[in-house]
C-alpha cells in the first residue's frame, strides 16, 4: 500500500509468462469500492422501494378486507331485518326461536311469547293510504321496542300488521305485564290526522315451561289462539292461553 497523494492504494501483481517481468497494478480504495458502493446503493434503494410497495399493497388489502367485511355485515343485516320497521324479520325470528326453544328445553326455564296484531289495520290503511299505514307500523314497532328492555328479549315483524315478542326466562305474570305496557303505550300514541280513534293492538300471550317433546309450531299456534281470543272479546286487550304444555303435547 502507498500513501502517495494521501490516497490509500491496493496493489496486485502477476508474472508475465516465462519472462522475467512482473506486472504491478495499483488502485485507490475509492476506485475499488466505487462499484460496490454504487451497487449497494442501488440494491438498498430497490429494497426500500420494494418495502414501501409491500406496505402500500398491505394497506390496500386491509382497506379492501374492511370494506368487504362492512359490505357483508350490511348484507347480513338486510337479510335479517325488516325493511319497513327495522325489526328482525320472519327469517331471523325463526332462527332465534329455534335457539331459544332448545335453550328452554335444556334449562327447564319458562319461555313466553307475545303475538301482537294492529286492530282494524285494513280499514286504517284504506283511510290513510299506504304511507299512513306504513307510518303506523313503524310507530307500533318503535313502541314495542321501547317497552322491551332486556338484552335477551327479541322483537320481530311476523308479517303484515303482526309482531312477535320473545321473552326468555319470563313467567306468565311478567309476560302479561309487558304485554299490557305495550297495549297502553300503543293506545296513547297521538291520533293520526282525521282519525277518530287511536291505534290499538290486541295481544295474545303464551308462557310455559317447555318440555322435551313439545313442538315449537304448537307453541306459536297457542299464541295465535290467544290473539284470536283477544280479537273476539273486542280488541285492544291482552289474553293468554292456559294449559299450554298439555296443548303442545296433544298436537304432537
trRosetta pair geometry for C-beta under 8 A, 3 or more apart (Angstrom, degrees):
i j d omega theta_ij theta_ji phi_ij phi_ji
1 8 6.1 -14 -166 -161 120 79
1 9 5.9 156 -150 68 64 63
1 10 6.6 -18 -99 -93 87 45
1 11 7.0 -157 -77 1 39 97
2 9 5.0 -5 47 42 87 119
2 11 7.7 71 -10 -40 97 119
2 26 7.0 15 18 -161 119 151
3 6 6.6 8 175 -109 80 31
3 7 7.6 151 -157 55 40 35
3 8 7.0 -10 -103 -89 63 56
4 7 7.0 -29 83 47 59 84
4 9 7.3 -7 44 -5 91 133
7 28 4.5 -42 163 -121 125 123
7 29 7.5 -165 177 23 81 81
7 30 7.2 -72 -151 8 112 112
8 28 6.6 100 77 -155 51 73
8 29 4.7 12 88 -10 105 120
9 26 4.7 34 162 176 128 109
9 27 6.4 167 -153 88 83 23
9 28 5.1 -56 -96 -92 73 51
9 29 7.2 -133 -96 -25 25 68
10 26 6.9 166 81 -149 36 65
10 27 5.9 -19 58 65 85 75
10 28 7.7 97 12 -159 76 11
10 29 6.3 94 -21 -78 105 68
10 32 5.8 25 32 -49 134 151
11 24 6.1 -6 -168 -173 113 96
11 25 6.8 156 -151 83 62 45
11 26 4.4 -26 -95 -94 83 88
12 24 7.6 167 87 -151 35 54
12 25 5.5 -14 61 61 81 94
12 26 8.0 163 19 -82 56 46
13 22 5.3 12 -179 173 123 106
13 23 6.3 161 -155 84 66 50
13 24 4.6 -23 -98 -98 98 68
13 25 7.3 169 -87 17 45 68
14 22 7.2 160 79 -158 29 65
14 23 5.2 -15 60 58 82 101
15 19 7.9 171 174 66 82 69
15 21 7.2 125 -160 83 59 56
15 22 5.7 -40 -99 -103 57 71
15 23 7.8 166 -105 16 8 79
16 19 4.8 -25 95 57 101 114
16 21 4.2 -11 35 79 126 108
16 22 7.1 -149 -4 -85 87 21
16 23 6.0 94 -55 -25 101 102
27 31 4.6 -110 179 81 107 128
27 32 5.4 127 109 -56 121 88
28 31 4.8 97 60 6 80 100
28 32 7.1 -145 98 -5 43 87
29 32 5.4 -55 -146 38 37 113
29 33 5.9 13 164 -1 73 111
30 33 6.4 -67 -138 49 24 93
30 34 6.0 48 157 -56 63 97
31 34 5.6 -32 -143 -3 28 120
32 36 7.8 5 135 3 64 116
33 36 5.0 -62 -156 47 60 115
33 37 5.5 62 146 -27 86 102
34 37 5.9 -56 -147 36 27 109
34 38 6.3 25 155 -18 63 107
35 38 5.7 -56 -148 37 31 111
35 39 6.2 27 155 -15 67 107
36 39 5.8 -57 -147 41 30 108
36 40 6.0 31 154 -21 66 108
37 40 5.6 -54 -144 38 30 112
37 41 6.2 32 155 -21 65 104
38 41 5.8 -53 -149 34 29 110
38 42 6.4 28 153 -17 63 106
39 42 5.6 -55 -148 37 33 111
39 43 6.1 30 155 -17 67 106
40 43 5.8 -54 -144 39 30 108
40 44 6.0 31 156 -19 65 109
41 44 5.7 -55 -144 40 28 111
41 45 6.1 29 156 -19 64 107
42 45 5.8 -55 -145 37 28 110
42 46 6.2 26 156 -17 64 108
43 46 5.8 -56 -146 39 29 110
43 47 6.2 31 154 -21 65 107
44 47 5.6 -54 -146 36 29 112
44 48 6.3 31 154 -20 64 105
45 48 5.7 -54 -149 35 31 111
45 49 6.4 29 154 -16 65 105
46 49 5.7 -54 -148 38 32 110
46 50 6.2 34 152 -21 65 107
47 50 5.6 -54 -147 37 31 113
47 51 6.3 32 154 -20 65 104
48 51 5.7 -53 -148 35 31 110
48 52 6.4 30 153 -16 64 105
49 52 5.7 -55 -149 39 32 111
49 53 6.2 35 151 -21 65 106
50 53 5.5 -54 -149 36 31 114
50 54 6.4 33 152 -21 65 103
51 54 5.6 -51 -148 34 32 111
51 55 6.4 33 152 -18 65 104
52 55 5.6 -53 -147 37 33 112
52 56 6.3 33 153 -20 65 106
53 56 5.7 -55 -147 37 31 111
53 57 6.2 28 156 -16 66 107
54 57 5.8 -56 -146 40 30 109
54 58 6.2 34 153 -23 65 106
55 58 5.6 -53 -147 35 30 114
55 59 6.4 32 153 -20 64 104
56 59 5.7 -52 -150 34 31 112
56 60 6.5 32 151 -17 64 104
57 60 5.5 -52 -148 37 34 113
57 61 6.2 36 153 -21 66 105
58 61 5.6 -54 -147 36 31 112
58 62 6.3 30 154 -18 65 105
59 62 5.8 -54 -146 37 30 110
59 63 6.3 31 154 -19 64 107
60 63 5.7 -56 -148 37 30 111
60 64 6.3 28 155 -18 65 107
61 64 5.7 -56 -147 38 30 110
61 65 6.3 30 154 -19 65 106
62 65 5.7 -54 -146 37 31 111
62 66 6.4 32 154 -18 64 105
63 66 5.8 -54 -149 36 31 110
63 67 6.3 32 152 -20 64 106
64 67 5.5 -52 -147 36 33 113
64 68 6.3 32 154 -17 66 105
65 68 5.7 -53 -145 38 31 110
65 69 6.2 34 153 -22 64 106
66 69 5.5 -53 -146 35 31 113
66 70 6.4 31 155 -17 65 103
67 70 5.9 -54 -150 36 30 109
67 71 6.3 30 152 -18 64 107
68 71 5.5 -54 -146 38 33 113
68 72 6.2 33 154 -20 66 105
69 72 5.8 -52 -146 36 30 110
69 73 6.4 32 153 -19 63 105
70 73 5.6 -53 -148 37 32 112
70 74 6.3 33 153 -21 65 105
71 74 5.6 -53 -148 36 31 112
71 75 6.4 30 153 -18 65 105
72 75 5.7 -53 -146 37 32 110
72 76 6.2 34 153 -20 65 105
73 76 5.7 -54 -146 37 30 111
73 77 6.2 32 153 -20 64 106
74 77 5.6 -53 -148 36 30 112
74 78 6.4 31 153 -19 64 104
75 78 5.6 -52 -147 36 32 111
75 79 6.3 32 153 -20 65 106
76 79 5.7 -55 -148 37 31 111
76 80 6.3 10 158 -4 65 114
77 80 6.1 -71 -145 47 28 98
77 81 5.4 7 165 -9 69 127
78 81 6.1 -67 -122 44 23 101
78 83 7.7 27 -150 -83 79 91
79 91 7.2 -66 159 86 78 145
80 88 6.3 -42 162 -137 85 75
80 89 6.3 -172 176 26 32 95
80 91 6.8 -114 -117 88 53 102
80 92 4.0 84 -160 -77 85 129
81 86 6.2 -17 -173 -152 116 40
81 87 7.2 153 -152 84 70 25
81 88 6.7 -71 -107 -111 50 32
81 89 6.0 84 143 -24 8 97
81 92 7.3 31 -62 -14 39 151
82 85 4.9 13 96 45 124 91
82 86 6.7 -45 71 12 80 12
82 87 5.1 6 30 61 120 74
82 88 7.0 44 -12 103 94 19
82 89 4.4 142 -63 -85 73 81
82 156 7.5 130 -25 -165 122 65
82 157 4.3 42 -66 32 165 132
84 134 5.9 -121 -153 -151 120 96
84 137 6.1 12 136 103 130 131
84 138 6.6 -121 155 -70 83 88
84 157 7.4 78 62 -75 103 172
85 137 6.0 -95 -74 139 109 96
85 138 5.7 -171 -111 -107 67 58
85 141 3.7 167 -159 -81 121 168
85 157 5.3 135 36 -54 140 132
86 141 6.9 133 50 139 82 143
87 141 5.3 -131 -33 -153 121 120
87 145 7.1 -148 -93 -67 101 116
87 155 5.3 -85 -141 114 121 92
87 156 5.5 160 146 -129 112 31
87 157 4.9 127 71 -22 124 87
87 163 7.3 5 109 -134 174 107
88 92 4.0 -123 -165 93 101 128
88 93 5.4 130 122 -58 120 76
88 96 6.9 -8 -174 -6 164 142
88 154 6.2 -3 8 -179 148 107
88 155 6.8 149 22 90 98 48
88 156 3.9 -54 80 -102 100 93
88 157 7.4 -178 81 18 51 66
89 92 5.3 94 51 15 65 101
89 93 7.0 -119 106 -7 33 94
89 156 6.7 24 126 -161 2 101
89 157 6.3 -25 -118 59 50 94
90 93 5.5 -56 -147 36 31 115
90 94 6.4 35 155 -23 66 102
90 156 6.9 125 -87 158 35 125
90 157 7.3 -67 -48 94 71 68
90 158 6.3 78 -97 -153 91 39
90 159 6.0 32 -70 -57 130 92
91 94 5.9 -52 -152 30 30 111
91 95 6.8 25 152 -14 62 105
92 95 5.8 -55 -152 37 35 110
92 96 6.2 32 153 -17 68 108
92 156 6.5 -170 83 -116 95 125
93 96 5.7 -59 -145 40 31 109
93 97 6.0 29 158 -20 67 109
93 154 7.2 159 -118 134 74 129
93 156 3.7 163 -76 120 119 177
93 158 6.9 -53 47 -99 174 66
93 164 6.0 84 -150 67 144 132
93 166 7.6 163 -150 -29 87 126
94 97 5.9 -55 -143 37 27 110
94 98 6.6 33 155 -23 61 102
95 98 5.9 -51 -154 29 31 113
95 99 6.8 27 151 -15 62 105
96 99 5.7 -58 -157 37 35 111
96 100 6.2 26 153 -13 70 109
96 154 5.3 116 152 -100 157 178
96 156 7.6 177 41 -47 137 136
96 166 6.5 -178 124 32 118 163
97 100 5.7 -55 -138 43 35 106
97 101 5.8 41 159 -26 68 107
97 166 6.4 -148 -91 -98 80 144
97 216 6.3 118 143 -162 113 132
98 101 5.8 -53 -144 34 25 113
98 102 6.5 22 158 -15 60 107
98 216 7.1 -40 -96 -78 57 169
99 102 6.1 -60 -153 37 27 106
99 103 6.3 24 153 -17 64 110
100 103 5.5 -55 -145 39 33 113
100 104 6.1 35 156 -21 67 105
100 111 6.3 128 151 -133 106 130
100 154 7.9 -133 -43 14 145 130
100 166 5.9 156 22 174 173 134
100 168 5.4 -128 -145 -82 114 110
101 104 5.9 -54 -147 35 28 109
101 105 6.5 28 153 -18 62 105
101 111 7.2 82 -103 -155 51 176
101 210 6.5 -162 -155 -162 66 165
101 216 4.9 -38 -108 -89 160 115
101 219 7.5 -170 -111 21 115 159
102 105 5.7 -55 -150 35 32 112
102 106 6.5 28 154 -16 65 106
103 106 5.8 -58 -149 38 32 108
103 107 6.0 10 162 -4 69 115
103 168 7.0 -4 93 -137 130 132
104 107 6.2 -63 -133 48 27 98
104 108 7.8 135 174 -45 54 6
104 109 6.0 -105 -134 69 69 72
104 110 7.5 -20 -146 155 113 10
104 111 4.1 -34 -104 -41 155 127
104 168 6.9 -142 -71 -136 100 87
104 209 7.9 -175 172 -160 102 43
104 210 4.1 69 122 32 116 132
105 108 7.8 22 -178 -67 23 46
105 210 5.1 -76 -73 115 66 112
105 211 7.1 55 -128 163 82 11
105 212 5.9 98 -164 -80 112 61
105 214 7.4 -164 -95 46 106 103
107 169 7.9 -40 111 -82 148 98
108 209 6.3 7 -176 -163 63 109
109 168 7.4 54 106 175 121 80
109 169 4.8 -12 150 -104 137 78
109 209 7.4 -124 155 -124 12 79
110 169 6.4 90 62 -140 71 30
110 170 6.3 -110 104 71 105 32
110 171 5.0 64 78 -90 165 59
110 172 7.8 -98 -177 -29 146 64
110 207 6.0 28 175 178 116 91
110 208 6.6 -167 -144 111 83 14
110 209 5.4 -58 -91 -77 69 62
110 210 8.0 131 -136 -8 33 75
111 166 7.8 -23 -172 -166 97 85
111 167 7.4 147 -168 83 51 61
111 168 6.0 -24 -117 -120 80 53
111 169 7.5 1 -86 -38 54 32
111 170 7.5 47 -145 43 25 76
111 207 7.2 -168 94 -143 38 57
111 208 6.9 -21 58 64 75 59
111 209 8.0 112 14 -117 75 23
111 210 5.4 12 19 -27 123 118
111 219 7.9 -6 100 -155 121 145
112 166 7.9 145 87 -164 57 41
112 167 4.1 -19 71 68 102 111
112 168 8.0 -150 32 -67 71 12
112 170 4.3 -72 18 85 125 106
112 171 7.2 64 -51 138 125 4
112 172 7.0 162 -102 -91 122 42
112 174 7.1 -163 -6 85 161 94
112 175 3.6 -143 -174 -82 153 138
112 205 6.8 -11 -169 -169 104 92
112 206 6.9 170 -150 91 57 50
112 207 3.9 -8 -103 -102 93 95
113 164 6.6 -17 -170 -167 99 98
113 165 7.0 157 -159 81 49 57
113 166 5.8 -12 -108 -108 80 59
113 167 7.0 -165 -75 24 33 81
113 175 7.9 4 30 -145 21 140
113 205 7.4 160 83 -152 49 48
113 206 5.2 -4 55 58 94 94
113 207 7.6 -179 20 -74 57 57
113 219 6.7 97 13 153 146 104
113 220 7.3 -75 127 -98 161 58
113 223 5.0 -64 101 -84 113 147
114 164 6.9 154 82 -158 60 47
114 165 4.0 7 49 50 110 106
114 167 7.1 58 -12 -13 96 114
114 175 6.6 -177 -59 -173 96 99
114 178 7.1 -118 -46 101 146 108
114 179 5.2 179 -119 -92 129 101
114 182 7.4 108 159 29 159 154
114 203 5.5 -18 -167 -166 103 110
114 204 7.2 147 -159 77 51 48
114 205 5.6 -17 -104 -100 72 74
114 223 7.4 163 -151 -153 11 123
115 158 7.2 13 -140 -29 85 165
115 162 6.8 -13 -174 -167 86 108
115 163 7.8 159 -159 83 42 47
115 164 5.8 -14 -105 -105 63 78
115 203 7.0 149 76 -157 48 56
115 204 4.5 -10 57 59 102 100
115 205 7.9 -159 23 -69 71 31
115 206 7.9 33 -7 1 103 99
115 220 7.7 103 -73 -157 131 69
115 223 4.2 123 -16 149 122 110
115 224 6.0 -66 115 -81 175 51
115 226 7.0 129 42 70 111 99
115 227 4.6 -75 97 -53 115 132
116 140 7.8 179 136 169 130 120
116 144 6.7 -164 41 -97 169 134
116 162 6.7 147 81 -159 55 56
116 163 4.3 -17 64 63 110 93
116 164 7.2 -169 20 -77 83 28
116 165 6.9 53 -16 -10 117 100
116 179 8.0 -170 -82 -138 100 88
116 182 6.8 -77 -104 134 141 143
116 201 5.2 2 -170 176 98 132
116 202 7.4 158 -152 81 52 44
116 203 5.0 -13 -101 -104 75 84
116 227 7.7 -151 -84 -115 15 120
117 121 7.8 -115 170 -13 78 125
117 161 6.1 72 -160 109 66 94
117 162 5.1 -20 -97 -101 78 78
117 163 7.9 -175 -73 23 35 68
117 201 6.5 152 75 -159 38 79
117 202 5.3 -16 61 60 93 91
117 203 7.8 180 21 -80 66 41
117 227 5.8 94 -4 -172 119 126
117 231 7.1 -16 72 -69 138 116
118 121 4.2 76 96 -70 110 119
118 124 7.5 -76 142 33 120 149
118 136 6.9 101 -154 138 154 116
118 137 7.2 -95 -33 -95 154 71
118 140 5.9 -88 -84 -76 115 166
118 161 4.0 -91 34 175 109 122
118 162 7.9 -127 6 -70 75 38
118 199 6.6 -34 -152 -171 104 102
118 200 7.8 129 -159 84 57 41
118 201 5.6 -48 -101 -101 46 82
119 199 7.7 154 49 -172 87 55
119 200 4.6 -6 27 82 133 90
119 201 6.3 -159 -15 -101 87 23
119 202 5.8 98 -71 -20 96 94
119 231 7.8 169 -111 -116 87 83
119 235 4.4 94 -120 -173 132 133
119 236 6.0 -36 -32 -51 158 76
120 123 4.7 -36 176 41 95 115
120 124 5.8 106 116 -27 83 95
120 235 7.5 43 -23 -157 90 169
121 124 5.2 -55 -145 39 37 116
121 125 6.0 41 155 -24 70 104
121 133 6.9 89 -179 -142 91 105
121 136 7.5 178 -133 107 93 140
121 160 7.6 133 93 157 150 98
121 161 4.0 -162 -27 -74 175 168
122 125 5.7 -53 -149 34 28 112
122 126 6.6 26 153 -17 62 105
123 126 5.7 -54 -149 36 33 111
123 127 6.3 29 154 -18 66 109
124 127 5.8 -61 -148 39 29 108
124 128 6.0 -14 169 17 68 113
124 132 7.3 -135 156 122 84 110
124 133 6.3 127 112 -100 93 84
124 136 6.3 14 143 -20 138 174
124 192 8.0 108 -159 24 103 153
124 195 7.9 17 -131 -115 93 119
124 199 7.3 58 -121 -107 157 89
125 128 6.8 -71 -129 55 22 82
125 129 7.3 -60 -177 119 55 9
125 130 6.6 31 -165 -94 97 48
125 132 7.3 170 -126 82 43 92
125 133 3.8 26 -110 -80 87 138
127 132 7.6 -82 92 92 71 152
127 194 7.5 -162 160 113 110 118
127 195 7.6 107 120 -97 140 79
128 131 7.6 -111 141 75 86 68
128 132 2.7 -102 141 102 114 160
128 133 6.3 151 81 -43 103 65
128 136 7.4 104 76 -30 150 123
128 192 5.8 -25 -100 150 146 152
128 194 7.6 164 -92 70 88 116
128 195 7.5 -12 -65 -68 123 104
129 132 5.0 96 58 12 73 102
129 133 6.9 -134 103 -4 39 91
130 133 5.4 -54 -145 39 35 114
130 134 6.1 38 156 -21 68 103
131 134 5.7 -51 -146 35 30 110
131 135 6.4 30 154 -18 63 105
132 135 5.7 -54 -147 37 32 111
132 136 6.4 35 152 -22 65 104
132 192 6.2 77 -159 -159 115 147
133 136 5.6 -52 -149 33 33 113
133 137 6.5 32 153 -17 65 103
134 137 5.7 -54 -151 36 33 111
134 138 6.5 34 151 -19 66 104
135 138 5.6 -52 -149 35 34 112
135 139 6.4 35 152 -20 66 104
135 192 8.0 124 93 -110 122 118
136 139 5.7 -54 -149 36 32 111
136 140 6.4 31 154 -17 66 105
136 192 7.1 -43 -78 -62 104 136
136 199 5.7 171 -153 -103 109 145
137 140 5.7 -53 -145 38 32 110
137 141 6.3 36 153 -22 65 106
137 157 7.8 48 179 -121 116 128
137 161 6.5 -121 -98 -117 104 71
138 141 5.6 -53 -148 36 31 114
138 142 6.4 31 154 -17 65 105
139 142 5.8 -54 -149 37 31 110
139 143 6.3 34 152 -22 65 107
139 189 5.8 91 157 -143 132 148
139 199 7.2 113 92 48 127 162
140 143 5.5 -54 -147 36 32 114
140 144 6.4 33 155 -19 66 103
140 161 8.0 50 56 -162 162 82
140 163 7.0 -164 133 -20 113 143
140 186 6.0 29 -121 -119 84 113
140 199 6.8 -118 -70 144 103 140
140 201 6.7 123 -142 -67 122 129
141 144 5.9 -53 -148 35 29 109
141 145 6.3 27 155 -17 64 109
141 155 7.4 134 -157 143 74 130
141 157 6.8 -29 -101 -71 119 104
141 163 6.9 176 -99 -98 70 141
142 145 5.7 -57 -145 39 31 111
142 146 6.2 35 155 -26 65 106
143 146 5.8 -52 -148 30 28 113
143 147 6.8 12 158 -6 61 109
143 182 6.6 112 133 -151 97 73
143 185 4.8 166 -168 124 109 116
143 186 5.3 126 125 -79 160 70
143 189 6.7 -75 -72 -66 141 118
144 147 6.2 -73 -157 43 30 101
144 148 6.4 17 154 -14 69 113
144 155 5.3 143 126 -141 116 140
144 163 5.8 -127 -53 136 171 157
144 165 6.5 -146 -175 -71 116 118
144 182 5.5 31 -110 -135 68 122
145 148 5.8 -66 -145 39 33 105
145 155 5.4 -130 -87 41 72 161
146 185 7.0 -167 77 -175 119 158
147 178 6.4 140 146 -162 108 80
147 181 4.8 166 -152 118 134 116
147 182 5.0 -161 68 -78 156 76
147 185 5.9 -157 -50 0 131 156
148 153 4.6 -145 -173 115 107 135
148 154 7.9 -90 168 52 150 4
148 155 5.5 179 22 -46 161 116
148 165 6.1 -156 -87 -142 134 119
148 178 7.2 62 -93 -165 68 128
149 153 7.4 57 54 33 37 138
150 153 4.6 94 67 -9 92 106
150 167 8.0 85 49 -139 130 78
152 168 5.1 -70 140 45 125 122
152 169 7.5 35 95 28 150 109
153 165 6.8 0 -179 -175 105 93
153 166 6.6 170 -157 85 57 63
153 167 5.4 0 -117 -106 101 63
153 168 7.2 -148 -84 21 54 77
154 165 7.2 165 86 -155 51 48
154 166 4.4 6 53 47 98 109
155 163 6.6 -3 -172 179 89 115
155 164 7.5 162 -154 86 45 51
155 165 5.4 -13 -102 -104 73 77
155 166 7.9 -151 -68 21 32 72
156 163 6.8 163 85 -159 44 69
156 164 5.1 -12 61 59 94 95
156 166 7.7 31 3 -10 107 104
157 162 7.5 111 -171 87 59 56
157 163 5.7 -47 -110 -104 49 76
158 162 4.1 -58 67 112 115 102
158 163 5.8 171 0 -117 94 15
158 164 4.6 93 -64 -21 114 103
159 162 5.5 6 61 52 67 109
164 223 7.9 65 -128 135 99 154
165 178 7.3 -144 128 129 153 129
165 179 8.0 -173 53 -87 140 76
165 182 7.6 -151 -28 -56 154 160
167 170 3.8 -33 140 27 113 149
167 174 7.2 -172 157 116 144 107
167 175 5.5 174 60 -101 152 93
167 178 6.7 156 -87 44 148 159
167 207 7.9 -29 74 -104 117 102
170 174 4.5 -126 -166 96 90 127
170 175 5.2 113 131 -60 117 87
170 178 7.7 -20 -171 1 149 138
170 207 6.8 -92 105 -129 81 120
171 174 5.2 93 55 14 68 105
171 175 7.0 -134 102 -5 33 94
171 207 6.1 91 -178 163 35 138
172 175 5.6 -58 -142 40 32 109
172 176 6.1 31 160 -20 68 107
172 205 7.2 110 -146 138 77 124
172 207 4.0 178 -83 69 69 141
172 240 6.4 102 -153 178 109 166
173 176 5.8 -56 -144 38 29 111
173 177 6.3 34 156 -24 64 105
174 177 5.7 -53 -149 32 31 113
174 178 6.6 26 155 -14 64 104
175 178 5.9 -55 -150 38 33 108
175 179 6.2 34 152 -20 66 108
175 205 5.2 142 132 -160 116 123
175 207 4.8 -172 16 -68 151 132
175 240 7.6 104 100 -100 118 133
176 179 5.5 -54 -145 38 32 114
176 180 6.3 32 156 -20 66 105
176 205 5.9 159 -84 96 67 178
176 238 6.3 130 -149 136 76 140
176 240 6.4 -68 -84 -37 104 136
177 180 5.9 -56 -149 36 28 109
177 181 6.6 32 151 -21 62 104
178 181 5.6 -52 -151 32 34 115
178 182 6.5 33 152 -18 65 103
179 182 5.8 -55 -153 35 32 111
179 183 6.4 33 151 -21 66 105
179 203 4.5 174 -165 127 111 151
179 205 5.3 -88 -45 -70 158 123
179 238 4.5 119 127 -129 122 136
180 183 5.5 -50 -145 35 35 114
180 184 6.3 32 158 -16 66 105
180 238 5.5 -88 -74 -4 70 152
181 184 6.1 -58 -148 39 28 107
181 185 6.2 27 155 -19 64 111
182 185 5.7 -57 -144 38 29 111
182 186 6.3 29 158 -19 65 106
182 201 6.9 -52 133 70 98 142
182 203 6.6 105 81 -74 121 150
183 186 6.0 -58 -151 35 27 109
183 187 6.4 24 154 -17 63 110
183 200 7.5 26 -162 -163 80 80
183 201 5.9 -132 -114 69 67 93
183 203 5.9 -109 -66 -2 107 127
183 236 6.8 119 -168 -169 110 58
183 237 7.2 50 -147 -124 153 15
183 238 5.7 -116 -34 -47 147 102
184 187 5.7 -58 -147 38 32 111
184 188 6.2 27 155 -19 66 111
185 188 5.8 -62 -148 38 30 110
185 189 7.4 54 150 -47 60 84
186 189 6.0 -27 -165 -11 39 114
186 198 7.8 138 136 143 65 110
186 199 5.8 -93 172 108 91 93
186 200 6.1 112 116 -134 112 34
186 201 4.7 35 82 0 170 109
187 198 5.3 88 -162 105 54 140
187 199 7.5 -144 -100 83 34 55
187 200 5.4 29 -92 -105 84 83
187 236 6.6 79 -87 -150 119 112
188 198 7.4 21 -63 -165 9 156
189 198 6.2 140 61 -166 77 106
189 199 5.5 -14 60 45 131 110
191 195 4.7 -158 -176 73 93 109
191 196 8.0 64 -152 -70 132 1
191 197 7.8 159 -123 95 105 16
191 198 5.9 -92 -88 -92 76 67
192 195 4.1 79 59 -18 84 131
192 199 7.6 74 -21 -43 106 102
195 198 7.5 98 130 -91 130 28
197 200 7.5 -52 151 -11 109 108
200 235 6.3 100 107 146 127 103
200 236 3.8 -32 175 -94 143 101
201 236 7.1 88 56 -109 31 52
202 227 6.1 108 120 -161 103 74
202 230 4.0 155 -174 119 106 120
202 231 5.1 115 125 -69 174 68
202 235 4.9 -88 -63 -140 118 63
202 236 6.5 -56 -75 -36 73 22
202 237 6.2 6 -127 50 80 59
202 238 7.9 171 -165 -83 52 38
202 239 7.9 -2 -177 11 94 99
203 227 6.9 -67 -177 -108 18 81
203 230 6.1 141 54 -89 37 175
203 237 7.6 -129 37 109 76 37
203 238 4.6 -15 70 -111 108 78
203 239 7.5 162 88 27 59 58
204 223 5.0 127 113 178 112 60
204 224 6.5 125 78 -109 162 10
204 225 7.0 143 -156 74 145 40
204 226 3.1 132 -160 94 98 89
204 227 3.1 -87 -17 -49 126 64
204 228 7.2 26 -76 9 140 53
204 229 6.8 108 -108 40 103 92
204 230 5.7 -141 -68 -1 72 121
204 238 8.0 171 -83 -157 21 57
204 239 5.9 -22 -112 73 64 86
204 240 7.2 129 -170 -101 56 42
204 241 7.4 22 -173 -20 101 98
205 223 7.1 -34 -160 -130 8 84
205 226 5.7 -114 41 145 43 155
205 238 6.3 32 -18 -179 119 99
205 239 7.0 -173 23 95 84 36
205 240 3.9 -42 75 -94 99 95
205 241 7.7 -173 83 13 57 66
206 219 6.3 164 117 -172 148 72
206 222 4.8 100 -106 103 141 107
206 223 4.2 -96 -3 -74 120 80
206 226 6.0 -170 -55 -4 81 143
206 240 6.7 156 -81 -153 36 83
206 241 5.7 -8 -100 45 87 103
206 244 5.6 123 -163 -115 97 139
207 240 6.9 -23 12 -153 96 133
207 244 7.2 173 68 -4 34 158
208 214 8.0 -171 110 -144 131 161
208 219 7.6 -138 43 -123 122 99
208 244 3.9 -128 -59 85 140 132
208 245 5.2 174 -171 -54 133 81
208 248 7.3 -176 90 -10 161 137
209 245 6.6 -6 65 -75 76 130
210 214 5.3 -134 -160 62 75 145
210 219 7.6 -12 -106 -87 108 139
210 245 8.0 -175 -113 -106 30 92
211 214 5.0 106 58 -23 70 112
211 245 6.0 66 1 -149 118 114
211 248 8.0 150 42 88 93 129
211 249 7.5 -7 67 -68 126 112
213 249 6.4 38 119 -116 111 90
213 252 6.3 -21 170 -91 89 156
214 218 6.9 -120 -175 64 75 124
214 219 6.9 68 155 -55 111 105
214 245 6.7 -75 -92 -141 130 68
214 248 4.3 23 -146 134 95 136
214 249 6.3 -60 -95 -66 71 70
214 252 7.8 -107 -120 -66 28 113
215 218 4.2 83 75 5 101 107
215 219 7.0 -160 99 -12 54 83
215 248 5.9 -175 39 -173 71 89
215 251 6.2 -107 46 94 132 103
215 252 5.8 164 -27 -92 120 74
216 219 5.3 -50 -153 29 38 118
216 220 6.7 36 152 -14 67 100
217 220 5.9 -54 -155 37 34 109
217 221 6.3 38 147 -23 65 107
217 251 7.7 -131 94 127 92 132
218 221 5.2 -52 -147 35 36 118
218 222 6.4 38 155 -22 67 99
218 247 6.7 178 170 126 115 81
218 248 4.2 136 108 -131 132 67
218 251 4.1 156 -107 68 126 140
218 252 7.4 -57 -33 -59 149 59
219 222 6.1 -52 -152 30 28 108
219 223 6.8 28 149 -15 61 104
219 244 7.5 51 -122 180 70 115
219 248 6.0 20 -65 -105 69 124
220 223 5.6 -55 -152 37 36 112
220 224 6.3 38 150 -22 67 105
221 224 5.5 -53 -150 35 33 114
221 225 6.6 37 150 -21 65 101
221 251 6.9 150 59 -121 150 173
222 225 5.5 -47 -150 32 37 114
222 226 6.6 39 149 -19 64 101
222 241 4.9 -134 177 68 97 153
222 244 5.5 110 155 -131 166 90
222 247 5.6 114 -91 101 124 140
222 248 6.9 -61 -26 -65 136 83
223 226 5.6 -52 -152 35 35 113
223 227 6.5 37 148 -20 65 103
223 241 7.5 -126 -82 14 31 121
224 227 5.5 -49 -149 34 35 114
224 228 6.4 39 150 -20 65 102
225 228 5.5 -50 -148 35 34 113
225 229 6.4 40 149 -23 64 102
225 241 5.7 57 88 -74 110 141
226 229 5.4 -49 -151 31 34 117
226 230 6.7 37 149 -20 64 100
226 239 4.9 -171 -175 104 80 90
226 240 5.3 -2 -139 -132 138 26
226 241 4.5 -114 -67 -27 103 92
227 230 5.6 -51 -153 33 36 112
227 231 6.5 35 149 -17 66 103
227 239 7.4 173 -84 59 20 104
228 231 5.6 -53 -150 37 35 113
228 232 6.1 36 152 -22 67 108
229 232 5.6 -54 -143 37 30 113
229 233 6.3 21 158 -14 64 110
229 239 4.3 -133 97 126 111 159
229 241 7.5 149 1 -72 146 84
230 233 6.1 -62 -145 40 27 105
230 235 6.9 72 142 -114 80 34
230 237 5.0 -165 -153 82 92 85
230 238 6.4 -22 -109 -129 132 14
230 239 4.1 -158 -64 9 84 111
231 235 5.6 23 -130 -80 52 77
233 237 6.0 -67 92 62 114 150
233 239 6.7 127 20 -63 138 135
234 237 6.4 62 74 -8 90 130
241 244 6.0 105 103 -81 99 88
241 247 7.2 -36 147 16 130 160
243 246 4.6 -36 175 39 95 118
243 247 5.9 101 116 -25 86 96
244 247 5.7 -61 -148 39 32 108
244 248 6.1 31 157 -21 69 106
245 248 5.8 -55 -148 34 30 111
245 249 6.5 24 156 -15 64 107
246 249 5.9 -60 -150 39 31 107
246 250 6.1 34 153 -24 66 108
247 250 5.5 -53 -144 34 32 114
247 251 6.5 25 159 -17 64 107
248 251 6.1 -63 -154 35 29 105
248 252 7.5 49 146 -44 60 89
249 252 5.7 -29 -163 -7 43 116
